[in-house]
Amino acid sequence: MTKYILPLLVINYVSKSRSQKTSEELSSWIFALASTLALTVELIMLVLATFCGLQPTILNGFSSFSDIYGSRSEYMASYIFSSHSPRGNLTGIFEIAVKNGNERIWLITQGYETLMQNKGGNVSYCIRKVNPYCPCKTETQWTCFPGTPPDVAIQDFRIYLEKFCQAMTYVEDRQILGERCSCWRAELFKGGAVEKAYVCLTSDGIPLQVIIETYRSGVLESVLKWRARTLSRKVSELIFRTVGG
């Protein structure tokens, strides 16, 4: 009897040893594969960061929107602006220039040109009528007032970005005007409405695309869009001259 049992025990032991060895080899192989993939991803990120200007900290979620937005203190950008709502549609040009704490906003829409200046905290704006078919031709002289014009307050995307700033989540990277931009989304609930924001920033925090959507009862109610058409990181002091000066 023993002569039959002993060989069976030996075969069973060998079989278990081989099974255990195979399992250990499989585990080692899986671990090695996972390590290789992780190293490959890190290498790709390093290459992209070096040659394409990507920010690995953005892609890995280590940076927040508030860390990036507004970090550039000098720039001038011009945008195509559009608004669609039940009150009607509106299109125009929105341009902003900032330097050393001063700012200038220039807006052309619906046959009017608006220029707002903030120099050392002194805010004023001027309006004049332009030919709607050829904005380069003016029809009236500048009329100036203290304070901020209502139309600029509505169409200045920075107001919306301040509101959404802490709620932004990174979504993707995109190329805009040849710039590698990080794009972000956010949702805010206000009364019975839902406001959604989609914003693309350059690596130094300049918005090149902004989309603000408002939904009510699940239906799109209004859309505001800004899409950059030009960008400069150097701003001349002459930009901040007073009108006519």
C-alpha positions in Angstrom: 0.0 0.0 0.0 2.8 2.3 1.0 4.5 1.8 -2.4 1.5 3.3 -4.1 0.8 6.2 -1.7 4.4 7.5 -1.6 4.6 8.1 -5.3 1.2 9.8 -5.3 2.4 12.1 -2.5 5.6 12.9 -4.4 3.6 13.7 -7.6 1.1 15.8 -5.6 4.0 17.8 -4.0 5.7 18.3 -7.3 2.4 19.4 -8.9 1.8 21.9 -6.1 5.4 23.2 -6.3 5.0 23.8 -10.0 1.6 25.5 -9.6 3.0 27.7 -6.8 6.0 28.5 -8.9 3.8 29.3 -11.9 1.6 31.6 -9.8 4.7 33.4 -8.4 6.1 33.8 -11.9 2.8 35.3 -13.1 2.6 37.7 -10.2 6.2 38.8 -10.9 5.4 39.2 -14.6 2.4 41.3 -13.8 4.3 43.5 -11.4 7.1 44.0 -13.9 4.6 44.9 -16.6 2.9 47.4 -14.4 6.2 49.0 -13.4 7.3 49.2 -17.1 4.0 50.9 -18.0 4.4 53.4 -15.2 7.9 54.3 -16.2 6.8 54.6 -19.8 4.0 57.1 -18.9 6.5 59.1 -16.8 8.9 59.2 -19.7 6.2 60.3 -22.1 5.2 63.1 -19.7 8.8 64.2 -19.4 9.2 64.3 -23.2 6.0 66.3 -23.6 6.9 68.7 -20.9 10.4 69.2 -22.5 9.5 69.5 -26.2 5.8 70.5 -26.3 5.5 72.8 -23.3 3.0 70.6 -21.4 2.7 71.0 -17.7 2.8 67.6 -16.1 1.5 69.1 -12.8 -1.6 70.2 -14.7 -2.2 66.9 -16.3 -1.6 65.0 -13.1 -4.1 67.3 -11.3 -1.5 68.8 -8.9 -2.2 72.4 -10.0 -5.6 74.2 -9.6 -7.3 76.7 -11.9 -6.7 79.4 -9.3 -3.0 78.7 -9.2 -2.7 79.4 -13.0 -5.4 82.0 -13.8 -4.2 85.6 -13.6 -0.6 84.8 -13.0 0.4 86.9 -16.0 0.4 90.6 -15.1 1.1 92.0 -18.6 -0.7 91.0 -21.8 -3.1 92.2 -24.5 -5.6 89.9 -26.1 -8.4 90.5 -28.6 -11.5 88.2 -28.7 -14.4 87.5 -30.9 -17.4 87.8 -28.5 -20.9 86.4 -29.0 -24.0 86.2 -26.9 -27.2 84.2 -27.6 -30.2 84.4 -25.3 -34.0 84.9 -25.4 -33.4 88.6 -25.4 -31.5 88.4 -28.7 -28.1 87.7 -30.2 -25.0 89.9 -30.0 -21.6 89.7 -31.6 -18.6 92.0 -31.4 -14.9 92.4 -30.5 -13.7 92.4 -26.9 -10.1 93.5 -26.2 -8.3 93.7 -22.9 -4.8 95.1 -22.1 -3.2 94.9 -18.6 0.1 96.2 -17.3 1.5 97.4 -14.0 -2.0 97.3 -12.4 -3.5 99.4 -15.2 -6.1 98.0 -17.6 -8.0 99.0 -20.7 -11.0 97.3 -22.2 -12.1 98.1 -25.8 -15.4 96.9 -27.1 -17.1 97.2 -30.5 -20.7 95.9 -30.8 -24.0 97.0 -32.2 -22.6 100.0 -33.9 -21.0 101.4 -30.8 -17.4 101.6 -29.6 -16.7 101.6 -25.9 -13.4 102.2 -24.3 -12.9 101.7 -20.5 -9.7 102.6 -18.6 -8.6 101.8 -15.1 -5.5 103.8 -14.3 -4.4 103.6 -10.6 -7.9 102.8 -9.5 -9.5 105.7 -11.4 -12.1 104.1 -13.7 -13.8 105.9 -16.6 -15.2 105.0 -20.0 -16.0 106.7 -23.3 -18.5 105.8 -26.0 -18.9 106.8 -29.6 -21.0 105.6 -32.5 -19.4 103.8 -35.4 -20.5 102.7 -38.8 -22.0 99.1 -38.2 -20.8 98.1 -41.7 -17.3 99.5 -41.3 -16.4 100.0 -37.6 -13.2 101.8 -38.6 -15.4 104.8 -39.6 -16.6 106.8 -36.6 -19.9 108.8 -36.8 -19.7 110.7 -33.5 -17.0 112.0 -31.1 -16.1 110.4 -27.8 -18.5 111.0 -24.8 -16.9 110.1 -21.5 -18.2 109.2 -18.1 -16.8 108.1 -14.7 -17.3 104.5 -13.6 -17.9 101.2 -15.4 -20.2 100.9 -18.4 -23.0 98.3 -18.0 -22.3 96.6 -21.3 -18.6 96.1 -20.5 -19.5 94.7 -17.0 -21.7 92.1 -18.7 -19.2 91.2 -21.4 -16.0 91.1 -19.3 -15.4 87.4 -18.9 -13.2 88.0 -15.8 -16.4 88.5 -13.8 -17.5 85.0 -14.6 -14.1 83.5 -14.0 -13.9 84.9 -10.5 -17.2 83.3 -9.8 -16.2 79.9 -11.1 -12.6 80.0 -10.0 -12.8 77.6 -7.0 -15.1 75.1 -8.8 -12.9 74.4 -11.8 -11.8 70.9 -12.8 -9.2 70.1 -15.4 -10.5 68.5 -18.5 -8.0 68.5 -21.4 -5.2 70.3 -23.2 -5.8 72.2 -26.5 -3.9 74.2 -29.0 -5.3 77.8 -29.4 -3.3 80.5 -31.4 -0.4 78.1 -31.3 -0.4 78.1 -27.5 -0.7 74.9 -25.5 -3.6 75.5 -23.2 -5.1 73.7 -20.2 -8.9 73.6 -20.4 -11.2 73.5 -17.3 -14.9 73.0 -16.6 -17.2 74.0 -13.7 -20.9 74.0 -12.8 -22.7 76.2 -10.4 -26.3 76.1 -9.3 -28.1 79.4 -8.9 -31.8 79.3 -8.0 -33.5 77.1 -10.6 -30.7 77.5 -13.1 -27.4 75.7 -13.8 -24.4 77.7 -15.0 -21.6 75.9 -16.8 -18.2 77.2 -17.7 -15.5 75.9 -20.1 -12.2 77.9 -20.0 -8.8 77.4 -21.7 -5.8 79.0 -20.2 -2.2 79.5 -21.4 0.5 78.1 -19.2 0.9 81.6 -17.7 -2.8 82.0 -17.0 -4.2 84.0 -20.0 -7.7 83.0 -21.0 -7.9 82.2 -24.8 -11.4 80.7 -24.8 -14.3 81.2 -22.4 -17.8 79.6 -22.8 -20.5 80.3 -20.2 -23.8 78.4 -20.6 -27.0 78.8 -18.6 -29.5 76.0 -18.4 -33.0 76.2 -16.9 -35.1 73.0 -16.4 -32.5 71.2 -18.4 -32.9 73.5 -21.4 -30.1 75.7 -22.7 -31.2 79.3 -22.1 -28.2 81.4 -23.0 -24.6 81.2 -24.2 -21.7 83.6 -23.9 -18.5 82.9 -25.9 -15.1 84.6 -26.1 -12.5 83.2 -28.6 -9.1 84.9 -28.8 -7.9 86.1 -32.2 -4.7 87.8 -31.2 -2.4 87.7 -28.1 0.7 89.7 -27.1 2.6 89.5 -23.9 4.2 93.0 -24.3 2.0 96.0 -23.9 3.0 99.6 -24.8 2.3 102.3 -22.3 0.7 104.3 -25.1 -2.3 101.9 -24.9 -3.3 103.6 -21.6 -3.4 107.1 -22.9 -6.6 109.0 -22.3 -8.9 109.4 -25.2 -7.7 112.2 -27.5 -4.4 112.4 -25.5 
